[in-house]
Amino acid sequence: MGPLSPDDVDARFAEIIARERGVGRRVRSYLVGRAIGATVLVLVALGALTGVVGVFLAAWKYFLGA
């Protein structure tokens, strides 16, 4: 195989860059999905905690007749 022409080098770099961008896009998509999942989990946990506190306060009020 002879020396590469500038066009061959440009094409090869373009191919490598395109592949790297595709990987970056997948990683970014994965991280965004993880962030959304974590946010939903926190919101669900806060909702559950609010419900537990509400039930506790209602029971306290009911049993103490306040």
Predicted model as a PDB file, atoms N, CA, C, CB and O in Angstrom, pLDDT in the B-factor column:
MODEL        1                                                                  
ATOM      1  N   MET A   1       0.853  -1.183   0.000  1.00 53.00           N  
ATOM      2  CA  MET A   1       0.000   0.000   0.000  1.00 53.00           C  
ATOM      3  C   MET A   1       0.896   1.242   0.000  1.00 53.00           C  
ATOM      4  CB  MET A   1      -0.969   0.000   1.235  1.00 53.00           C  
ATOM      5  O   MET A   1       1.815   1.352   0.811  1.00 53.00           O  
ATOM      6  N   GLY A   2       0.626   2.145  -0.890  1.00 61.00           N  
ATOM      7  CA  GLY A   2       1.445   3.347  -1.030  1.00 61.00           C  
ATOM      8  C   GLY A   2       1.071   4.404   0.004  1.00 61.00           C  
ATOM      9  O   GLY A   2       0.216   4.180   0.861  1.00 61.00           O  
ATOM     10  N   PRO A   3       1.717   5.540  -0.091  1.00 71.00           N  
ATOM     11  CA  PRO A   3       1.404   6.623   0.851  1.00 71.00           C  
ATOM     12  C   PRO A   3      -0.029   7.118   0.632  1.00 71.00           C  
ATOM     13  CB  PRO A   3       2.411   7.798   0.690  1.00 71.00           C  
ATOM     14  O   PRO A   3      -0.555   7.089  -0.481  1.00 71.00           O  
ATOM     15  N   LEU A   4      -0.631   7.564   1.712  1.00 70.00           N  
ATOM     16  CA  LEU A   4      -2.011   8.050   1.633  1.00 70.00           C  
ATOM     17  C   LEU A   4      -2.055   9.452   1.045  1.00 70.00           C  
ATOM     18  CB  LEU A   4      -2.668   8.039   3.021  1.00 70.00           C  
ATOM     19  O   LEU A   4      -1.210  10.299   1.337  1.00 70.00           O  
ATOM     20  N   SER A   5      -3.048   9.669   0.220  1.00 77.00           N  
ATOM     21  CA  SER A   5      -3.233  11.017  -0.321  1.00 77.00           C  
ATOM     22  C   SER A   5      -3.941  11.875   0.740  1.00 77.00           C  
ATOM     23  CB  SER A   5      -4.060  10.981  -1.665  1.00 77.00           C  
ATOM     24  O   SER A   5      -4.554  11.329   1.658  1.00 77.00           O  
ATOM     25  N   PRO A   6      -3.865  13.184   0.629  1.00 77.00           N  
ATOM     26  CA  PRO A   6      -4.572  14.047   1.590  1.00 77.00           C  
ATOM     27  C   PRO A   6      -6.075  13.757   1.652  1.00 77.00           C  
ATOM     28  CB  PRO A   6      -4.354  15.509   1.227  1.00 77.00           C  
ATOM     29  O   PRO A   6      -6.692  13.870   2.711  1.00 77.00           O  
ATOM     30  N   ASP A   7      -6.662  13.380   0.498  1.00 78.00           N  
ATOM     31  CA  ASP A   7      -8.095  13.057   0.490  1.00 78.00           C  
ATOM     32  C   ASP A   7      -8.381  11.807   1.320  1.00 78.00           C  
ATOM     33  CB  ASP A   7      -8.592  12.855  -0.955  1.00 78.00           C  
ATOM     34  O   ASP A   7      -9.394  11.740   2.016  1.00 78.00           O  
ATOM     35  N   ASP A   8      -7.478  10.804   1.246  1.00 79.00           N  
ATOM     36  CA  ASP A   8      -7.653   9.586   2.041  1.00 79.00           C  
ATOM     37  C   ASP A   8      -7.586   9.902   3.535  1.00 79.00           C  
ATOM     38  CB  ASP A   8      -6.582   8.541   1.670  1.00 79.00           C  
ATOM     39  O   ASP A   8      -8.374   9.396   4.334  1.00 79.00           O  
ATOM     40  N   VAL A   9      -6.616  10.758   3.888  1.00 80.00           N  
ATOM     41  CA  VAL A   9      -6.463  11.133   5.296  1.00 80.00           C  
ATOM     42  C   VAL A   9      -7.694  11.880   5.780  1.00 80.00           C  
ATOM     43  CB  VAL A   9      -5.203  11.996   5.498  1.00 80.00           C  
ATOM     44  O   VAL A   9      -8.197  11.601   6.869  1.00 80.00           O  
ATOM     45  N   ASP A  10      -8.186  12.826   4.988  1.00 82.00           N  
ATOM     46  CA  ASP A  10      -9.385  13.582   5.361  1.00 82.00           C  
ATOM     47  C   ASP A  10     -10.588  12.666   5.534  1.00 82.00           C  
ATOM     48  CB  ASP A  10      -9.691  14.648   4.310  1.00 82.00           C  
ATOM     49  O   ASP A  10     -11.362  12.816   6.480  1.00 82.00           O  
ATOM     50  N   ALA A  11     -10.741  11.718   4.616  1.00 82.00           N  
ATOM     51  CA  ALA A  11     -11.870  10.792   4.697  1.00 82.00           C  
ATOM     52  C   ALA A  11     -11.773   9.939   5.954  1.00 82.00           C  
ATOM     53  CB  ALA A  11     -11.926   9.895   3.451  1.00 82.00           C  
ATOM     54  O   ALA A  11     -12.773   9.691   6.627  1.00 82.00           O  
ATOM     55  N   ARG A  12     -10.554   9.492   6.265  1.00 83.00           N  
ATOM     56  CA  ARG A  12     -10.359   8.652   7.459  1.00 83.00           C  
ATOM     57  C   ARG A  12     -10.672   9.437   8.731  1.00 83.00           C  
ATOM     58  CB  ARG A  12      -8.911   8.113   7.513  1.00 83.00           C  
ATOM     59  O   ARG A  12     -11.347   8.932   9.629  1.00 83.00           O  
ATOM     60  N   PHE A  13     -10.175  10.685   8.805  1.00 83.00           N  
ATOM     61  CA  PHE A  13     -10.465  11.519   9.981  1.00 83.00           C  
ATOM     62  C   PHE A  13     -11.961  11.798  10.094  1.00 83.00           C  
ATOM     63  CB  PHE A  13      -9.685  12.848   9.908  1.00 83.00           C  
ATOM     64  O   PHE A  13     -12.514  11.781  11.193  1.00 83.00           O  
ATOM     65  N   ALA A  14     -12.611  12.051   8.975  1.00 83.00           N  
ATOM     66  CA  ALA A  14     -14.052  12.305   8.994  1.00 83.00           C  
ATOM     67  C   ALA A  14     -14.799  11.079   9.526  1.00 83.00           C  
ATOM     68  CB  ALA A  14     -14.558  12.674   7.577  1.00 83.00           C  
ATOM     69  O   ALA A  14     -15.765  11.205  10.279  1.00 83.00           O  
ATOM     70  N   GLU A  15     -14.339   9.897   9.125  1.00 84.00           N  
ATOM     71  CA  GLU A  15     -14.966   8.651   9.596  1.00 84.00           C  
ATOM     72  C   GLU A  15     -14.772   8.486  11.109  1.00 84.00           C  
ATOM     73  CB  GLU A  15     -14.373   7.426   8.845  1.00 84.00           C  
ATOM     74  O   GLU A  15     -15.708   8.127  11.824  1.00 84.00           O  
ATOM     75  N   ILE A  16     -13.555   8.750  11.589  1.00 83.00           N  
ATOM     76  CA  ILE A  16     -13.265   8.624  13.028  1.00 83.00           C  
ATOM     77  C   ILE A  16     -14.091   9.631  13.830  1.00 83.00           C  
ATOM     78  CB  ILE A  16     -11.750   8.836  13.303  1.00 83.00           C  
ATOM     79  O   ILE A  16     -14.670   9.289  14.861  1.00 83.00           O  
ATOM     80  N   ILE A  17     -14.140  10.866  13.350  1.00 82.00           N  
ATOM     81  CA  ILE A  17     -14.890  11.914  14.057  1.00 82.00           C  
ATOM     82  C   ILE A  17     -16.377  11.558  14.100  1.00 82.00           C  
ATOM     83  CB  ILE A  17     -14.684  13.295  13.372  1.00 82.00           C  
ATOM     84  O   ILE A  17     -17.024  11.735  15.132  1.00 82.00           O  
ATOM     85  N   ALA A  18     -16.919  11.061  12.992  1.00 81.00           N  
ATOM     86  CA  ALA A  18     -18.333  10.684  12.955  1.00 81.00           C  
ATOM     87  C   ALA A  18     -18.615   9.566  13.954  1.00 81.00           C  
ATOM     88  CB  ALA A  18     -18.739  10.244  11.535  1.00 81.00           C  
ATOM     89  O   ALA A  18     -19.643   9.580  14.631  1.00 81.00           O  
ATOM     90  N   ARG A  19     -17.697   8.594  14.047  1.00 81.00           N  
ATOM     91  CA  ARG A  19     -17.884   7.484  14.987  1.00 81.00           C  
ATOM     92  C   ARG A  19     -17.836   8.001  16.428  1.00 81.00           C  
ATOM     93  CB  ARG A  19     -16.800   6.392  14.768  1.00 81.00           C  
ATOM     94  O   ARG A  19     -18.660   7.610  17.256  1.00 81.00           O  
ATOM     95  N   GLU A  20     -16.881   8.871  16.725  1.00 80.00           N  
ATOM     96  CA  GLU A  20     -16.747   9.422  18.072  1.00 80.00           C  
ATOM     97  C   GLU A  20     -17.977  10.252  18.450  1.00 80.00           C  
ATOM     98  CB  GLU A  20     -15.475  10.282  18.172  1.00 80.00           C  
ATOM     99  O   GLU A  20     -18.436  10.197  19.591  1.00 80.00           O  
ATOM    100  N   ARG A  21     -18.501  11.007  17.510  1.00 79.00           N  
ATOM    101  CA  ARG A  21     -19.701  11.800  17.792  1.00 79.00           C  
ATOM    102  C   ARG A  21     -20.875  10.896  18.101  1.00 79.00           C  
ATOM    103  CB  ARG A  21     -20.039  12.716  16.611  1.00 79.00           C  
ATOM    104  O   ARG A  21     -21.677  11.195  18.987  1.00 79.00           O  
ATOM    105  N   GLY A  22     -20.983   9.790  17.377  1.00 79.00           N  
ATOM    106  CA  GLY A  22     -22.067   8.836  17.644  1.00 79.00           C  
ATOM    107  C   GLY A  22     -21.954   8.262  19.036  1.00 79.00           C  
ATOM    108  O   GLY A  22     -22.965   8.126  19.725  1.00 79.00           O  
ATOM    109  N   VAL A  23     -20.749   7.919  19.473  1.00 77.00           N  
ATOM    110  CA  VAL A  23     -20.549   7.393  20.821  1.00 77.00           C  
ATOM    111  C   VAL A  23     -20.899   8.460  21.843  1.00 77.00           C  
ATOM    112  CB  VAL A  23     -19.093   6.911  21.016  1.00 77.00           C  
ATOM    113  O   VAL A  23     -21.567   8.176  22.838  1.00 77.00           O  
ATOM    114  N   GLY A  24     -20.449   9.694  21.601  1.00 77.00           N  
ATOM    115  CA  GLY A  24     -20.748  10.795  22.520  1.00 77.00           C  
ATOM    116  C   GLY A  24     -22.240  11.013  22.655  1.00 77.00           C  
ATOM    117  O   GLY A  24     -22.736  11.293  23.747  1.00 77.00           O  
ATOM    118  N   ARG A  25     -22.954  10.885  21.555  1.00 79.00           N  
ATOM    119  CA  ARG A  25     -24.404  11.078  21.586  1.00 79.00           C  
ATOM    120  C   ARG A  25     -25.066   9.984  22.421  1.00 79.00           C  
ATOM    121  CB  ARG A  25     -24.983  11.085  20.155  1.00 79.00           C  
ATOM    122  O   ARG A  25     -25.986  10.253  23.193  1.00 79.00           O  
ATOM    123  N   ARG A  26     -24.587   8.741  22.258  1.00 81.00           N  
ATOM    124  CA  ARG A  26     -25.162   7.642  23.045  1.00 81.00           C  
ATOM    125  C   ARG A  26     -24.880   7.823  24.535  1.00 81.00           C  
ATOM    126  CB  ARG A  26     -24.605   6.290  22.567  1.00 81.00           C  
ATOM    127  O   ARG A  26     -25.753   7.598  25.373  1.00 81.00           O  
ATOM    128  N   VAL A  27     -23.661   8.229  24.854  1.00 82.00           N  
ATOM    129  CA  VAL A  27     -23.311   8.437  26.264  1.00 82.00           C  
ATOM    130  C   VAL A  27     -24.152   9.560  26.851  1.00 82.00           C  
ATOM    131  CB  VAL A  27     -21.807   8.758  26.417  1.00 82.00           C  
ATOM    132  O   VAL A  27     -24.667   9.444  27.963  1.00 82.00           O  
ATOM    133  N   ARG A  28     -24.289  10.646  26.101  1.00 83.00           N  
ATOM    134  CA  ARG A  28     -25.087  11.779  26.585  1.00 83.00           C  
ATOM    135  C   ARG A  28     -26.534  11.352  26.781  1.00 83.00           C  
ATOM    136  CB  ARG A  28     -25.008  12.969  25.600  1.00 83.00           C  
ATOM    137  O   ARG A  28     -27.161  11.716  27.777  1.00 83.00           O  
ATOM    138  N   SER A  29     -27.060  10.595  25.853  1.00 87.00           N  
ATOM    139  CA  SER A  29     -28.434  10.105  25.962  1.00 87.00           C  
ATOM    140  C   SER A  29     -28.590   9.228  27.203  1.00 87.00           C  
ATOM    141  CB  SER A  29     -28.833   9.318  24.695  1.00 87.00           C  
ATOM    142  O   SER A  29     -29.587   9.331  27.917  1.00 87.00           O  
ATOM    143  N   TYR A  30     -27.612   8.372  27.456  1.00 89.00           N  
ATOM    144  CA  TYR A  30     -27.626   7.505  28.634  1.00 89.00           C  
ATOM    145  C   TYR A  30     -27.611   8.334  29.909  1.00 89.00           C  
ATOM    146  CB  TYR A  30     -26.428   6.543  28.613  1.00 89.00           C  
ATOM    147  O   TYR A  30     -28.374   8.068  30.837  1.00 89.00           O  
ATOM    148  N   LEU A  31     -26.735   9.346  29.954  1.00 89.00           N  
ATOM    149  CA  LEU A  31     -26.631  10.170  31.157  1.00 89.00           C  
ATOM    150  C   LEU A  31     -27.897  10.989  31.392  1.00 89.00           C  
ATOM    151  CB  LEU A  31     -25.426  11.097  31.055  1.00 89.00           C  
ATOM    152  O   LEU A  31     -28.325  11.153  32.534  1.00 89.00           O  
ATOM    153  N   VAL A  32     -28.495  11.499  30.325  1.00 91.00           N  
ATOM    154  CA  VAL A  32     -29.752  12.241  30.467  1.00 91.00           C  
ATOM    155  C   VAL A  32     -30.836  11.311  30.990  1.00 91.00           C  
ATOM    156  CB  VAL A  32     -30.182  12.872  29.114  1.00 91.00           C  
ATOM    157  O   VAL A  32     -31.626  11.701  31.850  1.00 91.00           O  
ATOM    158  N   GLY A  33     -30.881  10.099  30.482  1.00 91.00           N  
ATOM    159  CA  GLY A  33     -31.861   9.122  30.974  1.00 91.00           C  
ATOM    160  C   GLY A  33     -31.664   8.816  32.440  1.00 91.00           C  
ATOM    161  O   GLY A  33     -32.634   8.731  33.193  1.00 91.00           O  
ATOM    162  N   ARG A  34     -30.406   8.647  32.862  1.00 93.00           N  
ATOM    163  CA  ARG A  34     -30.114   8.390  34.281  1.00 93.00           C  
ATOM    164  C   ARG A  34     -30.536   9.580  35.136  1.00 93.00           C  
ATOM    165  CB  ARG A  34     -28.606   8.095  34.485  1.00 93.00           C  
ATOM    166  O   ARG A  34     -31.096   9.397  36.217  1.00 93.00           O  
ATOM    167  N   ALA A  35     -30.271  10.809  34.659  1.00 93.00           N  
ATOM    168  CA  ALA A  35     -30.627  12.010  35.422  1.00 93.00           C  
ATOM    169  C   ALA A  35     -32.144  12.121  35.567  1.00 93.00           C  
ATOM    170  CB  ALA A  35     -30.062  13.277  34.739  1.00 93.00           C  
ATOM    171  O   ALA A  35     -32.642  12.463  36.639  1.00 93.00           O  
ATOM    172  N   ILE A  36     -32.871  11.836  34.502  1.00 94.00           N  
ATOM    173  CA  ILE A  36     -34.334  11.890  34.559  1.00 94.00           C  
ATOM    174  C   ILE A  36     -34.846  10.822  35.526  1.00 94.00           C  
ATOM    175  CB  ILE A  36     -34.955  11.691  33.140  1.00 94.00           C  
ATOM    176  O   ILE A  36     -35.735  11.088  36.335  1.00 94.00           O  
ATOM    177  N   GLY A  37     -34.290   9.627  35.444  1.00 93.00           N  
ATOM    178  CA  GLY A  37     -34.697   8.548  36.353  1.00 93.00           C  
ATOM    179  C   GLY A  37     -34.443   8.901  37.800  1.00 93.00           C  
ATOM    180  O   GLY A  37     -35.288   8.639  38.656  1.00 93.00           O  
ATOM    181  N   ALA A  38     -33.296   9.491  38.093  1.00 94.00           N  
ATOM    182  CA  ALA A  38     -32.965   9.883  39.460  1.00 94.00           C  
ATOM    183  C   ALA A  38     -33.915  10.971  39.944  1.00 94.00           C  
ATOM    184  CB  ALA A  38     -31.507  10.368  39.549  1.00 94.00           C  
ATOM    185  O   ALA A  38     -34.348  10.952  41.096  1.00 94.00           O  
ATOM    186  N   THR A  39     -34.240  11.917  39.071  1.00 95.00           N  
ATOM    187  CA  THR A  39     -35.160  12.993  39.441  1.00 95.00           C  
ATOM    188  C   THR A  39     -36.539  12.438  39.765  1.00 95.00           C  
ATOM    189  CB  THR A  39     -35.260  14.029  38.314  1.00 95.00           C  
ATOM    190  O   THR A  39     -37.154  12.833  40.755  1.00 95.00           O  
ATOM    191  N   VAL A  40     -37.022  11.528  38.939  1.00 95.00           N  
ATOM    192  CA  VAL A  40     -38.332  10.913  39.181  1.00 95.00           C  
ATOM    193  C   VAL A  40     -38.315  10.145  40.505  1.00 95.00           C  
ATOM    194  CB  VAL A  40     -38.720   9.966  38.010  1.00 95.00           C  
ATOM    195  O   VAL A  40     -39.271  10.204  41.277  1.00 95.00           O  
ATOM    196  N   LEU A  41     -37.217   9.423  40.759  1.00 95.00           N  
ATOM    197  CA  LEU A  41     -37.103   8.667  42.005  1.00 95.00           C  
ATOM    198  C   LEU A  41     -37.156   9.595  43.212  1.00 95.00           C  
ATOM    199  CB  LEU A  41     -35.804   7.854  42.022  1.00 95.00           C  
ATOM    200  O   LEU A  41     -37.833   9.288  44.193  1.00 95.00           O  
ATOM    201  N   VAL A  42     -36.459  10.717  43.158  1.00 95.00           N  
ATOM    202  CA  VAL A  42     -36.472  11.685  44.259  1.00 95.00           C  
ATOM    203  C   VAL A  42     -37.867  12.249  44.448  1.00 95.00           C  
ATOM    204  CB  VAL A  42     -35.470  12.825  44.000  1.00 95.00           C  
ATOM    205  O   VAL A  42     -38.331  12.380  45.581  1.00 95.00           O  
ATOM    206  N   LEU A  43     -38.543  12.584  43.362  1.00 96.00           N  
ATOM    207  CA  LEU A  43     -39.902  13.132  43.476  1.00 96.00           C  
ATOM    208  C   LEU A  43     -40.865  12.115  44.079  1.00 96.00           C  
ATOM    209  CB  LEU A  43     -40.413  13.580  42.101  1.00 96.00           C  
ATOM    210  O   LEU A  43     -41.712  12.472  44.898  1.00 96.00           O  
ATOM    211  N   VAL A  44     -40.742  10.856  43.681  1.00 96.00           N  
ATOM    212  CA  VAL A  44     -41.598   9.804  44.244  1.00 96.00           C  
ATOM    213  C   VAL A  44     -41.312   9.644  45.739  1.00 96.00           C  
ATOM    214  CB  VAL A  44     -41.375   8.454  43.500  1.00 96.00           C  
ATOM    215  O   VAL A  44     -42.235   9.497  46.540  1.00 96.00           O  
ATOM    216  N   ALA A  45     -40.028   9.673  46.109  1.00 96.00           N  
ATOM    217  CA  ALA A  45     -39.660   9.540  47.517  1.00 96.00           C  
ATOM    218  C   ALA A  45     -40.209  10.710  48.332  1.00 96.00           C  
ATOM    219  CB  ALA A  45     -38.130   9.457  47.668  1.00 96.00           C  
ATOM    220  O   ALA A  45     -40.703  10.512  49.442  1.00 96.00           O  
ATOM    221  N   LEU A  46     -40.127  11.924  47.790  1.00 95.00           N  
ATOM    222  CA  LEU A  46     -40.675  13.085  48.495  1.00 95.00           C  
ATOM    223  C   LEU A  46     -42.188  12.974  48.641  1.00 95.00           C  
ATOM    224  CB  LEU A  46     -40.312  14.380  47.757  1.00 95.00           C  
ATOM    225  O   LEU A  46     -42.747  13.326  49.680  1.00 95.00           O  
ATOM    226  N   GLY A  47     -42.840  12.488  47.604  1.00 95.00           N  
ATOM    227  CA  GLY A  47     -44.287  12.296  47.680  1.00 95.00           C  
ATOM    228  C   GLY A  47     -44.658  11.268  48.732  1.00 95.00           C  
ATOM    229  O   GLY A  47     -45.616  11.464  49.480  1.00 95.00           O  
ATOM    230  N   ALA A  48     -43.916  10.180  48.797  1.00 96.00           N  
ATOM    231  CA  ALA A  48     -44.177   9.150  49.798  1.00 96.00           C  
ATOM    232  C   ALA A  48     -43.945   9.695  51.202  1.00 96.00           C  
ATOM    233  CB  ALA A  48     -43.291   7.922  49.553  1.00 96.00           C  
ATOM    234  O   ALA A  48     -44.730   9.432  52.114  1.00 96.00           O  
ATOM    235  N   LEU A  49     -42.872  10.451  51.371  1.00 95.00           N  
ATOM    236  CA  LEU A  49     -42.563  11.039  52.674  1.00 95.00           C  
ATOM    237  C   LEU A  49     -43.657  12.012  53.100  1.00 95.00           C  
ATOM    238  CB  LEU A  49     -41.203  11.755  52.634  1.00 95.00           C  
ATOM    239  O   LEU A  49     -44.064  12.030  54.261  1.00 95.00           O  
ATOM    240  N   THR A  50     -44.124  12.812  52.161  1.00 96.00           N  
ATOM    241  CA  THR A  50     -45.215  13.747  52.455  1.00 96.00           C  
ATOM    242  C   THR A  50     -46.474  12.991  52.877  1.00 96.00           C  
ATOM    243  CB  THR A  50     -45.513  14.635  51.227  1.00 96.00           C  
ATOM    244  O   THR A  50     -47.171  13.400  53.805  1.00 96.00           O  
ATOM    245  N   GLY A  51     -46.756  11.890  52.189  1.00 94.00           N  
ATOM    246  CA  GLY A  51     -47.919  11.076  52.548  1.00 94.00           C  
ATOM    247  C   GLY A  51     -47.781  10.474  53.935  1.00 94.00           C  
ATOM    248  O   GLY A  51     -48.743  10.461  54.703  1.00 94.00           O  
ATOM    249  N   VAL A  52     -46.599   9.976  54.266  1.00 94.00           N  
ATOM    250  CA  VAL A  52     -46.381   9.388  55.595  1.00 94.00           C  
ATOM    251  C   VAL A  52     -46.541  10.445  56.668  1.00 94.00           C  
ATOM    252  CB  VAL A  52     -44.985   8.743  55.691  1.00 94.00           C  
ATOM    253  O   VAL A  52     -47.175  10.195  57.693  1.00 94.00           O  
ATOM    254  N   VAL A  53     -45.979  11.621  56.450  1.00 94.00           N  
ATOM    255  CA  VAL A  53     -46.103  12.707  57.427  1.00 94.00           C  
ATOM    256  C   VAL A  53     -47.568  13.109  57.580  1.00 94.00           C  
ATOM    257  CB  VAL A  53     -45.250  13.929  57.002  1.00 94.00           C  
ATOM    258  O   VAL A  53     -48.038  13.354  58.691  1.00 94.00           O  
ATOM    259  N   GLY A  54     -48.281  13.176  56.465  1.00 93.00           N  
ATOM    260  CA  GLY A  54     -49.708  13.530  56.526  1.00 93.00           C  
ATOM    261  C   GLY A  54     -50.507  12.515  57.317  1.00 93.00           C  
ATOM    262  O   GLY A  54     -51.347  12.889  58.136  1.00 93.00           O  
ATOM    263  N   VAL A  55     -50.257  11.241  57.084  1.00 94.00           N  
ATOM    264  CA  VAL A  55     -50.974  10.195  57.831  1.00 94.00           C  
ATOM    265  C   VAL A  55     -50.612  10.277  59.310  1.00 94.00           C  
ATOM    266  CB  VAL A  55     -50.640   8.782  57.269  1.00 94.00           C  
ATOM    267  O   VAL A  55     -51.489  10.151  60.165  1.00 94.00           O  
ATOM    268  N   PHE A  56     -49.347  10.483  59.619  1.00 93.00           N  
ATOM    269  CA  PHE A  56     -48.904  10.596  61.005  1.00 93.00           C  
ATOM    270  C   PHE A  56     -49.598  11.771  61.700  1.00 93.00           C  
ATOM    271  CB  PHE A  56     -47.374  10.764  61.067  1.00 93.00           C  
ATOM    272  O   PHE A  56     -50.082  11.636  62.824  1.00 93.00           O  
ATOM    273  N   LEU A  57     -49.641  12.920  61.025  1.00 92.00           N  
ATOM    274  CA  LEU A  57     -50.287  14.089  61.624  1.00 92.00           C  
ATOM    275  C   LEU A  57     -51.786  13.878  61.800  1.00 92.00           C  
ATOM    276  CB  LEU A  57     -50.037  15.324  60.768  1.00 92.00           C  
ATOM    277  O   LEU A  57     -52.358  14.310  62.801  1.00 92.00           O  
ATOM    278  N   ALA A  58     -52.419  13.226  60.849  1.00 92.00           N  
ATOM    279  CA  ALA A  58     -53.861  12.955  60.954  1.00 92.00           C  
ATOM    280  C   ALA A  58     -54.122  12.005  62.126  1.00 92.00           C  
ATOM    281  CB  ALA A  58     -54.411  12.346  59.624  1.00 92.00           C  
ATOM    282  O   ALA A  58     -55.066  12.207  62.889  1.00 92.00           O  
ATOM    283  N   ALA A  59     -53.291  10.975  62.270  1.00 92.00           N  
ATOM    284  CA  ALA A  59     -53.461  10.033  63.387  1.00 92.00           C  
ATOM    285  C   ALA A  59     -53.221  10.741  64.707  1.00 92.00           C  
ATOM    286  CB  ALA A  59     -52.502   8.828  63.246  1.00 92.00           C  
ATOM    287  O   ALA A  59     -53.959  10.523  65.667  1.00 92.00           O  
ATOM    288  N   TRP A  60     -52.211  11.576  64.769  1.00 90.00           N  
ATOM    289  CA  TRP A  60     -51.893  12.331  65.989  1.00 90.00           C  
ATOM    290  C   TRP A  60     -53.096  13.185  66.384  1.00 90.00           C  
ATOM    291  CB  TRP A  60     -50.628  13.228  65.781  1.00 90.00           C  
ATOM    292  O   TRP A  60     -53.505  13.204  67.544  1.00 90.00           O  
ATOM    293  N   LYS A  61     -53.652  13.887  65.403  1.00 90.00           N  
ATOM    294  CA  LYS A  61     -54.789  14.762  65.658  1.00 90.00           C  
ATOM    295  C   LYS A  61     -56.007  13.935  66.093  1.00 90.00           C  
ATOM    296  CB  LYS A  61     -55.122  15.600  64.398  1.00 90.00           C  
ATOM    297  O   LYS A  61     -56.738  14.333  66.999  1.00 90.00           O  
ATOM    298  N   TYR A  62     -56.216  12.808  65.457  1.00 90.00           N  
ATOM    299  CA  TYR A  62     -57.371  11.958  65.765  1.00 90.00           C  
ATOM    300  C   TYR A  62     -57.274  11.391  67.175  1.00 90.00           C  
ATOM    301  CB  TYR A  62     -57.484  10.816  64.749  1.00 90.00           C  
ATOM    302  O   TYR A  62     -58.237  11.433  67.940  1.00 90.00           O  
ATOM    303  N   PHE A  63     -56.081  10.852  67.515  1.00 88.00           N  
ATOM    304  CA  PHE A  63     -55.946  10.191  68.816  1.00 88.00           C  
ATOM    305  C   PHE A  63     -55.818  11.181  69.969  1.00 88.00           C  
ATOM    306  CB  PHE A  63     -54.744   9.273  68.804  1.00 88.00           C  
ATOM    307  O   PHE A  63     -56.206  10.861  71.093  1.00 88.00           O  
ATOM    308  N   LEU A  64     -55.297  12.350  69.724  1.00 87.00           N  
ATOM    309  CA  LEU A  64     -55.174  13.319  70.803  1.00 87.00           C  
ATOM    310  C   LEU A  64     -56.374  14.254  70.847  1.00 87.00           C  
ATOM    311  CB  LEU A  64     -53.893  14.122  70.646  1.00 87.00           C  
ATOM    312  O   LEU A  64     -56.535  15.023  71.794  1.00 87.00           O  
ATOM    313  N   GLY A  65     -57.213  14.184  69.822  1.00 75.00           N  
ATOM    314  CA  GLY A  65     -58.435  14.981  69.793  1.00 75.00           C  
ATOM    315  C   GLY A  65     -58.165  16.479  69.735  1.00 75.00           C  
ATOM    316  O   GLY A  65     -58.976  17.285  70.192  1.00 75.00           O  
ATOM    317  N   ALA A  66     -57.019  16.844  69.171  1.00 58.00           N  
ATOM    318  CA  ALA A  66     -56.662  18.259  69.140  1.00 58.00           C  
ATOM    319  C   ALA A  66     -57.416  18.985  68.041  1.00 58.00           C  
ATOM    320  CB  ALA A  66     -55.159  18.428  68.944  1.00 58.00           C  
ATOM    321  O   ALA A  66     -57.241  20.191  67.866  1.00 58.00           O  
TER     322      ALA A  66                                                      
ENDMDL                                                                          
END                                                                             
